[in-house]
Amino acid sequence: MRIVFTFNVRHVKPALKKLALDEAEFDEPETIKAIHDAIVANGHTCIDIEADENAYGKLKKIKENIDLVFNVAEGLRGEIREAQVPALLEMLGIPYTHSGALAQAVTLDKALTKKIWQYHGLPTPKFAAIGLNEKPYVEGLRFPVLVKPNSEGSSKGIFNDSLVEEPGQLIKKIRAVRKQYGNGVLVEEFLPGREFTVTVMGNSQPYILPIVEQNYDIFPDTLKKFASYEAKWLFEDQLPNPHEAYVCPVKISRSLEKLIEKLCIQAFEVLHCRDIARVDLRLDAQGKPQLLEINTMPGMLPDPDVVSYYPVAARAAGWDYTRMIGQIITHAKERLNI
């Protein structure tokens, strides 16, 4: 097939500087090259188009010669940025991988995602959503709580000090997050149990890859036990053995594993996700799993010595990188009857 690969490329390494934080969701050049090469290795022609402001014109010019777009573009700006490229592709009538524009827009909004899960009776930690111009008022939540930007991914805006343990610290933190990121804020009860991340794949019959558990036992005392930006981009990548950062396949009871599988597939389906997504869960004080977030375009870092959870799960399933990319294309082709 003739496949166009759409993406946003990161120009700086992860760090606690503004440009690095702004590009936290983008892919590094090495990842872009690895995905391109894997598409070719699956027997396809691949044309790269960076999802910048010139992307629409480039896509329109060659749309008659495109069979499929492999889309991992995060978008440039705005509260529905992950839906930008899917919307352009739908307007041009070009089929593409991953979730549709509506699902991409909804899942970028953490509070809206949780409301949909609640509507369908799926467990998620109690939360309060505070809009950009709303008073920072929170009632009925148990401390500690996590304070997050409502529409960011890749742990962007979730720092070590985002875990607020005293009510008197909360208003200040809400205001700081809202000022820095310019959108709403999610305040969520912090669950004390183990944390898992689960890759869901497919469409009419979704399935999951081996479950990954984040290993917080190796964290130093200075890092709180959740997936903060410092933990994800600075601590884990500097470990002598990055594989210590996770356990996969996970060591849990079969009953808990089946419950997690069921929850993740339901979370995927009620949001109308497609082809692939990654679901994060955490156990509450009673040991029951609750849904935290869903990522419709999970990272695909090719280096096995860098922590990236979809590749970790894929390797545990016995897949190499070429098959990992090819499986997404296969599911898109099945869905589109190509």
Order of alpha helices (4+ residues) and beta strands (2+ residues): beta-alpha-alpha-beta-alpha-beta-alpha-alpha-alpha-beta-beta-beta-alpha-beta-beta-beta-beta-beta-alpha-beta-beta-alpha-alpha
